[in-house]
Amino acid sequence: MSEEISYSVRRSTRARRVRVHVTVEAAVEVVLPQRAPQRAAASAVSELRPWIERRLAEARSTLASMPVRDGTLPYLDARLRLIPQAGRRRVHREGSQLLVPVRDARLPIERFYRRSARREVAQRLDRATASAGSEYRDLTIRSQRTRWASCSANGRMSFNWRLMLAPERVLDYVVWHEVCHLEIADHSRRFWALLESRWPSWRAERDWLRRFGPTLVLP
């Protein structure tokens, strides 16, 4: 008898159809349109079971291969050593050191990465749009469940803070991907040709993110 697949359900006002995602933490999420019946989630999981099981196996394998960080965290191309300090509440970086609270440090560390992501992404967006001769409306840093970034039709940019745990070239690629969407909203051949002209190594960064994206989590 096959093992039951556990999943969570989220309703979305923007969803037009039932969608199933396997998240970076190797969890299954079903997105339902507001008026879809609850049973539609179970039906979707059952129908997509082989695909879900493959994606879960891939995610778990990648998570299992995560290196022991030995008291450090990645920060783009650097590694920051965690230094617990009694009485500290806010995380602060000093060179290659990250000063963190002694207890319950995970949320303060995430806040540090979110702040850093806003600065690092904004700098890259400004440079890329200036080079491309385009403009974006505003920037939001989020913790998307299934996306690394997005660009709305009116130029609103959203980026996942966990990209700060990836190599710098990966963040650069994602920025250029979204900047190209300011001109071409879809993923047509024209879009990929435009991205190729502006970030020729995009395939390598895309493949890295597909393979190692599940490892971009805080311990």
C-alpha positions in Angstrom: 0.0 0.0 0.0 1.4 3.4 -1.0 2.3 5.9 1.7 -0.1 8.7 2.1 1.2 12.1 0.9 0.8 14.9 3.5 0.0 18.3 2.1 -1.3 21.7 3.1 -4.0 23.7 1.4 -3.9 27.4 0.7 -6.7 29.4 -1.0 -5.8 32.2 -3.3 -8.0 35.0 -4.8 -5.6 35.1 -7.8 -5.6 31.3 -8.5 -7.6 30.4 -11.7 -7.0 26.6 -11.3 -5.8 24.1 -8.8 -2.0 24.1 -8.5 0.3 21.7 -6.6 3.8 22.8 -5.4 6.6 20.9 -3.8 8.3 23.6 -1.7 12.0 24.1 -1.0 11.6 22.4 2.4 10.2 19.2 0.7 6.6 19.9 1.6 3.6 19.7 -0.6 1.2 22.6 -0.9 -2.0 22.7 -2.9 -3.3 26.1 -4.0 -7.1 26.3 -4.5 -9.1 29.0 -6.2 -11.6 30.6 -3.7 -14.6 28.7 -5.0 -13.0 25.4 -5.6 -14.3 22.6 -3.3 -12.0 21.2 -0.6 -12.0 17.8 -2.2 -10.3 19.2 -5.3 -7.0 19.3 -3.3 -7.1 15.5 -2.6 -8.0 14.8 -6.2 -5.1 16.9 -7.5 -2.6 15.2 -5.2 -3.9 11.8 -6.3 -3.7 12.6 -10.0 -0.2 14.1 -9.7 1.1 11.5 -7.3 4.0 10.2 -9.5 5.2 13.7 -10.2 4.9 14.7 -6.5 6.9 11.7 -5.4 9.7 12.4 -7.8 9.9 16.0 -6.7 9.8 15.1 -3.1 12.6 12.5 -3.6 14.7 15.1 -5.4 14.1 17.7 -2.7 14.9 15.3 0.1 18.0 14.1 -1.6 19.3 17.6 -2.0 18.5 18.5 1.6 20.3 15.4 2.7 23.4 16.5 0.8 23.6 19.9 2.5 27.1 20.3 4.0 27.5 20.7 7.7 27.9 24.4 8.2 30.0 24.2 11.3 28.8 27.4 13.0 28.7 29.4 9.7 26.1 30.6 7.2 26.5 31.5 3.5 26.1 35.1 2.5 26.4 35.3 -1.3 30.0 34.3 -1.9 31.1 34.7 1.7 30.6 32.6 4.8 29.8 34.3 8.1 30.7 32.7 11.4 28.0 32.9 14.1 29.1 34.5 17.3 26.4 34.2 20.0 26.4 37.2 22.5 24.4 37.3 25.7 21.8 40.1 25.8 21.8 40.6 22.1 18.5 40.8 20.3 19.3 42.2 16.8 21.8 40.4 14.5 24.8 42.5 13.4 27.5 41.8 10.9 31.1 42.7 11.7 33.3 41.6 8.7 33.1 37.8 8.4 31.3 37.5 11.8 27.6 37.5 12.5 26.8 38.6 16.0 23.6 36.8 17.1 21.5 36.2 20.2 22.4 33.2 22.4 18.9 31.8 22.2 16.1 31.8 19.6 18.4 33.3 17.0 16.7 31.9 13.9 14.1 34.7 13.5 16.6 37.5 14.2 19.0 35.9 11.6 16.2 35.8 9.1 15.4 39.5 9.7 19.1 40.3 9.1 19.0 38.4 5.8 15.8 40.2 4.8 17.4 43.6 5.5 20.5 42.6 3.6 18.5 41.3 0.7 16.7 44.6 0.3 20.0 46.4 0.0 21.8 43.9 -2.2 18.8 43.4 -4.6 18.1 47.1 -4.8 21.6 47.9 -5.9 21.5 45.2 -8.6 18.1 46.2 -9.8 19.1 49.8 -10.1 22.2 48.9 -12.1 20.4 46.4 -14.3 17.5 48.7 -15.1 19.8 51.6 -15.8 21.8 49.4 -18.2 18.6 48.1 -19.9 16.9 51.5 -20.1 13.9 50.4 -18.1 12.3 51.2 -14.8 10.7 49.2 -12.0 8.0 50.6 -9.6 9.0 49.2 -6.2 10.8 46.3 -4.4 9.4 43.9 -1.9 11.4 41.2 0.0 9.4 38.1 0.8 9.6 34.5 1.7 7.7 33.1 -1.2 6.8 29.4 -1.0 7.4 28.5 -4.6 9.1 31.5 -6.3 12.5 33.1 -6.2 11.2 36.3 -7.6 8.4 37.9 -9.6 7.7 41.0 -11.7 4.1 42.3 -11.9 2.6 43.9 -15.0 3.0 47.3 -13.4 6.7 46.9 -12.5 6.5 45.8 -8.9 9.4 43.5 -8.1 9.4 40.8 -5.4 12.4 38.8 -4.4 12.9 35.9 -2.0 15.4 36.7 0.8 16.8 33.2 0.7 18.7 34.1 -2.5 21.2 35.7 -0.1 22.2 32.1 0.8 23.1 31.4 -2.8 26.2 32.3 -4.8 26.3 35.9 -6.0 26.1 35.0 -9.6 22.7 33.3 -8.9 21.3 36.4 -7.4 22.6 38.4 -10.3 20.9 36.0 -12.7 17.5 36.2 -10.9 17.7 40.0 -11.0 18.4 40.0 -14.7 15.6 37.5 -15.3 13.1 39.8 -13.7 14.5 42.9 -15.4 13.9 41.2 -18.7 10.3 40.7 -17.7 9.8 44.4 -17.5 10.0 44.3 -21.3 8.6 40.8 -22.1 6.1 39.4 -19.5 6.1 35.8 -20.8 8.7 33.1 -21.2 8.6 33.1 -25.0 11.6 32.7 -27.3 11.9 36.4 -27.4 12.3 36.5 -23.6 15.0 33.9 -23.5 16.9 35.6 -26.4 16.7 38.9 -24.5 18.0 37.2 -21.3 20.8 35.5 -23.3 21.9 38.9 -24.6 22.1 40.4 -21.1 23.2 37.4 -19.0 24.7 34.8 -21.2 25.4 32.2 -18.4 21.8 32.1 -17.3 21.4 28.4 -18.0 24.2 27.5 -15.5 22.6 29.7 -12.8 19.1 28.4 -13.5 20.3 24.8 -13.2 22.2 25.6 -10.0 19.0 27.0 -8.5 16.9 24.1 -9.6 19.4 21.6 -8.0 20.4 23.4 -4.9 17.4 25.7 -4.2 16.1 23.4 -1.5 19.3 23.8 0.5 18.8 27.6 0.8 17.3 27.4 4.3 18.4 28.4 7.7 19.3 25.5 10.0 
